[in-house]
Amino acid sequence: MEKEFNQIYQFKITLEGVRPPIWRRIQVPETYSFRDLHIAIQDVMGWGDYHLYEFHVDDVSIEADEEGFCVDAMWKAFRHKSRTASAGKTRLSEFIKKEKQKFRYLYDLGDNWKHKVELEKILPGKKDIDYPICITGKRACPPDDCEGVWGYENFLEIIDDPNHSEHEEMLEWIGGDFDPEYFDVKEIHFRGLMTRNKRSKQVIV
C-alpha cells in the first residue's frame, strides 16, 4: 500500500540536558505516524532502538504498543499523561498542527533521554527526494545504556582520562574511540524504513 503526500514536516530534534547541544534537523512526510517519527529519530540520532519510547504532546502521551517497538509490564507504570494514544495508529497531523509547535520525545524510560522536538516548517515535498532526510546536525549521540545524562558525563570523563581505572574497560565497552564532537550528515542512513516490518512506501503526489 502506498501513502501519498504533498507536504513534508521539518523538525529540529534536540537532546535535553547535554551541553553543548546534540541536535538534528530532519524532513519527513506529512503522512508519518508517531511510530514512523520514532524510527526516523532513532536513525538520525544514532540510538539503537532497544527501549520503550513515548511522545508527549500537550496532555497526550503517545506510546509504543504492539504495533510499535515493544510492550512490557513496566509500560503502564510510566504513563505520565491523562490521555493516551497508540504511536503506530496515530498520524503526526492529528496532533501536530502548526509551525513552531514543540513536543517531547522520551527514549529509554530508565535512562530517561528527553528530546525536544520542534516543527520548524511545513514545506512542499520534492519529487526527486527520498524522504526522510537529515539536513544537518551537531555532535555525536550518547551510547545506549550509559545511564542517562549523568552517566554520559561520567563516561566522557573516563574515556578522556587514560589514567582512570576504568579507562580501558570503557573503551572496550564502546568498541574503540568515541568522539563526542563528531557528526557527519553523509553517514546518516534511514535503515528503519527498510528493515522494520509493515513499512509502506511513501510517494509524493
Contacts in CASP RR format, 6 or more apart in sequence:
PFRMAT RR
TARGET T0000
AUTHOR 0000-0000-0000
METHOD contacts of the structure
MODEL  1
MEKEFNQIYQFKITLEGVRPPIWRRIQVPETYSFRDLHIAIQDVMGWGDY
HLYEFHVDDVSIEADEEGFCVDAMWKAFRHKSRTASAGKTRLSEFIKKEK
QKFRYLYDLGDNWKHKVELEKILPGKKDIDYPICITGKRACPPDDCEGVW
GYENFLEIIDDPNHSEHEEMLEWIGGDFDPEYFDVKEIHFRGLMTRNKRS
KQVIV
1 200 0 8 1.000
1 201 0 8 1.000
2 200 0 8 1.000
2 201 0 8 1.000
2 202 0 8 1.000
2 203 0 8 1.000
3 29 0 8 1.000
3 31 0 8 1.000
3 200 0 8 1.000
3 201 0 8 1.000
3 202 0 8 1.000
3 203 0 8 1.000
4 31 0 8 1.000
4 203 0 8 1.000
4 204 0 8 1.000
4 205 0 8 1.000
5 29 0 8 1.000
5 30 0 8 1.000
5 31 0 8 1.000
5 125 0 8 1.000
5 202 0 8 1.000
5 203 0 8 1.000
5 204 0 8 1.000
5 205 0 8 1.000
6 30 0 8 1.000
6 124 0 8 1.000
6 125 0 8 1.000
6 204 0 8 1.000
6 205 0 8 1.000
7 29 0 8 1.000
7 30 0 8 1.000
7 122 0 8 1.000
7 123 0 8 1.000
7 124 0 8 1.000
7 125 0 8 1.000
8 27 0 8 1.000
8 28 0 8 1.000
8 29 0 8 1.000
8 30 0 8 1.000
8 122 0 8 1.000
8 123 0 8 1.000
8 124 0 8 1.000
8 125 0 8 1.000
8 131 0 8 1.000
9 27 0 8 1.000
9 28 0 8 1.000
9 29 0 8 1.000
9 30 0 8 1.000
9 32 0 8 1.000
9 92 0 8 1.000
9 96 0 8 1.000
9 119 0 8 1.000
9 121 0 8 1.000
9 122 0 8 1.000
9 123 0 8 1.000
10 25 0 8 1.000
10 26 0 8 1.000
10 27 0 8 1.000
10 119 0 8 1.000
10 120 0 8 1.000
10 121 0 8 1.000
10 122 0 8 1.000
10 123 0 8 1.000
10 135 0 8 1.000
11 25 0 8 1.000
11 26 0 8 1.000
11 27 0 8 1.000
11 28 0 8 1.000
11 37 0 8 1.000
11 117 0 8 1.000
11 118 0 8 1.000
11 119 0 8 1.000
11 120 0 8 1.000
12 23 0 8 1.000
12 24 0 8 1.000
12 25 0 8 1.000
12 117 0 8 1.000
12 118 0 8 1.000
12 120 0 8 1.000
13 23 0 8 1.000
13 24 0 8 1.000
13 25 0 8 1.000
13 26 0 8 1.000
13 41 0 8 1.000
13 44 0 8 1.000
13 45 0 8 1.000
13 105 0 8 1.000
13 115 0 8 1.000
13 116 0 8 1.000
13 117 0 8 1.000
14 21 0 8 1.000
14 22 0 8 1.000
14 23 0 8 1.000
14 115 0 8 1.000
14 116 0 8 1.000
14 118 0 8 1.000
15 21 0 8 1.000
15 22 0 8 1.000
15 23 0 8 1.000
15 45 0 8 1.000
15 113 0 8 1.000
15 114 0 8 1.000
15 115 0 8 1.000
15 141 0 8 1.000
15 142 0 8 1.000
16 114 0 8 1.000
16 115 0 8 1.000
16 116 0 8 1.000
17 114 0 8 1.000
17 149 0 8 1.000
18 142 0 8 1.000
18 149 0 8 1.000
18 152 0 8 1.000
20 138 0 8 1.000
20 139 0 8 1.000
21 138 0 8 1.000
21 139 0 8 1.000
22 45 0 8 1.000
22 138 0 8 1.000
22 139 0 8 1.000
22 140 0 8 1.000
22 141 0 8 1.000
22 142 0 8 1.000
23 137 0 8 1.000
23 138 0 8 1.000
23 139 0 8 1.000
24 41 0 8 1.000
24 44 0 8 1.000
24 45 0 8 1.000
24 134 0 8 1.000
24 136 0 8 1.000
24 137 0 8 1.000
25 120 0 8 1.000
25 134 0 8 1.000
25 135 0 8 1.000
25 136 0 8 1.000
25 137 0 8 1.000
26 40 0 8 1.000
26 41 0 8 1.000
26 44 0 8 1.000
26 132 0 8 1.000
26 133 0 8 1.000
26 134 0 8 1.000
26 135 0 8 1.000
27 123 0 8 1.000
27 129 0 8 1.000
27 131 0 8 1.000
27 132 0 8 1.000
27 133 0 8 1.000
27 135 0 8 1.000
28 36 0 8 1.000
28 37 0 8 1.000
28 40 0 8 1.000
28 92 0 8 1.000
28 131 0 8 1.000
28 132 0 8 1.000
29 131 0 8 1.000
29 132 0 8 1.000
29 202 0 8 1.000
30 92 0 8 1.000
30 93 0 8 1.000
30 122 0 8 1.000
31 91 0 8 1.000
31 93 0 8 1.000
31 202 0 8 1.000
32 40 0 8 1.000
32 91 0 8 1.000
32 92 0 8 1.000
33 87 0 8 1.000
33 88 0 8 1.000
33 89 0 8 1.000
33 90 0 8 1.000
33 91 0 8 1.000
33 92 0 8 1.000
34 55 0 8 1.000
34 62 0 8 1.000
34 85 0 8 1.000
34 87 0 8 1.000
34 88 0 8 1.000
34 90 0 8 1.000
34 91 0 8 1.000
34 92 0 8 1.000
35 64 0 8 1.000
35 67 0 8 1.000
35 68 0 8 1.000
35 87 0 8 1.000
35 88 0 8 1.000
36 88 0 8 1.000
37 55 0 8 1.000
37 92 0 8 1.000
37 105 0 8 1.000
38 53 0 8 1.000
38 55 0 8 1.000
38 64 0 8 1.000
38 68 0 8 1.000
38 69 0 8 1.000
38 87 0 8 1.000
38 105 0 8 1.000
39 49 0 8 1.000
39 190 0 8 1.000
39 192 0 8 1.000
39 193 0 8 1.000
39 196 0 8 1.000
40 132 0 8 1.000
40 190 0 8 1.000
40 192 0 8 1.000
41 47 0 8 1.000
41 105 0 8 1.000
41 107 0 8 1.000
41 115 0 8 1.000
41 117 0 8 1.000
42 48 0 8 1.000
42 49 0 8 1.000
42 107 0 8 1.000
42 192 0 8 1.000
43 188 0 8 1.000
43 189 0 8 1.000
43 190 0 8 1.000
43 191 0 8 1.000
43 192 0 8 1.000
44 132 0 8 1.000
44 134 0 8 1.000
44 188 0 8 1.000
44 190 0 8 1.000
45 115 0 8 1.000
45 141 0 8 1.000
46 141 0 8 1.000
47 107 0 8 1.000
47 113 0 8 1.000
47 141 0 8 1.000
47 144 0 8 1.000
48 144 0 8 1.000
49 69 0 8 1.000
50 108 0 8 1.000
50 144 0 8 1.000
50 145 0 8 1.000
51 69 0 8 1.000
51 107 0 8 1.000
51 108 0 8 1.000
51 109 0 8 1.000
51 110 0 8 1.000
51 111 0 8 1.000
51 144 0 8 1.000
52 63 0 8 1.000
52 64 0 8 1.000
52 69 0 8 1.000
52 70 0 8 1.000
52 72 0 8 1.000
52 74 0 8 1.000
52 75 0 8 1.000
52 78 0 8 1.000
52 108 0 8 1.000
52 109 0 8 1.000
53 63 0 8 1.000
53 64 0 8 1.000
53 69 0 8 1.000
53 87 0 8 1.000
53 105 0 8 1.000
53 106 0 8 1.000
53 107 0 8 1.000
53 108 0 8 1.000
54 61 0 8 1.000
54 62 0 8 1.000
54 63 0 8 1.000
54 64 0 8 1.000
54 78 0 8 1.000
54 80 0 8 1.000
54 105 0 8 1.000
54 106 0 8 1.000
54 109 0 8 1.000
55 61 0 8 1.000
55 62 0 8 1.000
55 63 0 8 1.000
55 87 0 8 1.000
55 103 0 8 1.000
55 104 0 8 1.000
55 105 0 8 1.000
55 106 0 8 1.000
55 117 0 8 1.000
56 62 0 8 1.000
56 80 0 8 1.000
56 81 0 8 1.000
56 103 0 8 1.000
56 104 0 8 1.000
56 106 0 8 1.000
57 95 0 8 1.000
57 96 0 8 1.000
57 103 0 8 1.000
57 104 0 8 1.000
58 95 0 8 1.000
58 103 0 8 1.000
59 81 0 8 1.000
59 82 0 8 1.000
59 83 0 8 1.000
60 81 0 8 1.000
60 83 0 8 1.000
60 84 0 8 1.000
60 85 0 8 1.000
60 95 0 8 1.000
61 79 0 8 1.000
61 80 0 8 1.000
61 81 0 8 1.000
61 83 0 8 1.000
61 84 0 8 1.000
61 85 0 8 1.000
62 84 0 8 1.000
62 85 0 8 1.000
62 86 0 8 1.000
62 87 0 8 1.000
62 90 0 8 1.000
62 95 0 8 1.000
63 75 0 8 1.000
63 79 0 8 1.000
63 84 0 8 1.000
63 85 0 8 1.000
63 86 0 8 1.000
63 87 0 8 1.000
64 70 0 8 1.000
64 71 0 8 1.000
64 75 0 8 1.000
64 87 0 8 1.000
65 71 0 8 1.000
65 86 0 8 1.000
65 87 0 8 1.000
65 88 0 8 1.000
65 89 0 8 1.000
67 86 0 8 1.000
67 87 0 8 1.000
67 88 0 8 1.000
67 89 0 8 1.000
67 198 0 8 1.000
68 87 0 8 1.000
68 88 0 8 1.000
74 109 0 8 1.000
78 109 0 8 1.000
85 94 0 8 1.000
95 103 0 8 1.000
96 103 0 8 1.000
96 119 0 8 1.000
98 119 0 8 1.000
99 119 0 8 1.000
99 120 0 8 1.000
99 121 0 8 1.000
99 122 0 8 1.000
100 118 0 8 1.000
100 119 0 8 1.000
100 120 0 8 1.000
101 118 0 8 1.000
101 119 0 8 1.000
102 116 0 8 1.000
102 117 0 8 1.000
102 118 0 8 1.000
102 119 0 8 1.000
103 117 0 8 1.000
104 114 0 8 1.000
104 115 0 8 1.000
104 116 0 8 1.000
104 117 0 8 1.000
105 114 0 8 1.000
105 115 0 8 1.000
105 117 0 8 1.000
106 112 0 8 1.000
106 113 0 8 1.000
106 114 0 8 1.000
106 115 0 8 1.000
107 113 0 8 1.000
107 115 0 8 1.000
108 144 0 8 1.000
108 145 0 8 1.000
108 148 0 8 1.000
110 148 0 8 1.000
111 144 0 8 1.000
111 145 0 8 1.000
111 146 0 8 1.000
111 147 0 8 1.000
111 148 0 8 1.000
112 148 0 8 1.000
113 142 0 8 1.000
113 148 0 8 1.000
125 131 0 8 1.000
125 204 0 8 1.000
126 204 0 8 1.000
127 204 0 8 1.000
131 202 0 8 1.000
132 190 0 8 1.000
132 193 0 8 1.000
133 190 0 8 1.000
134 185 0 8 1.000
134 188 0 8 1.000
135 185 0 8 1.000
136 185 0 8 1.000
137 183 0 8 1.000
137 185 0 8 1.000
138 183 0 8 1.000
139 180 0 8 1.000
139 181 0 8 1.000
139 182 0 8 1.000
139 183 0 8 1.000
140 178 0 8 1.000
140 179 0 8 1.000
140 180 0 8 1.000
140 181 0 8 1.000
140 182 0 8 1.000
140 183 0 8 1.000
142 148 0 8 1.000
142 152 0 8 1.000
142 155 0 8 1.000
143 152 0 8 1.000
143 155 0 8 1.000
143 174 0 8 1.000
143 178 0 8 1.000
146 152 0 8 1.000
146 155 0 8 1.000
147 154 0 8 1.000
155 170 0 8 1.000
155 174 0 8 1.000
156 180 0 8 1.000
157 164 0 8 1.000
158 164 0 8 1.000
158 166 0 8 1.000
158 167 0 8 1.000
158 170 0 8 1.000
159 167 0 8 1.000
159 170 0 8 1.000
159 171 0 8 1.000
159 174 0 8 1.000
159 178 0 8 1.000
161 167 0 8 1.000
164 170 0 8 1.000
171 177 0 8 1.000
171 178 0 8 1.000
192 199 0 8 1.000
193 199 0 8 1.000
193 202 0 8 1.000
END
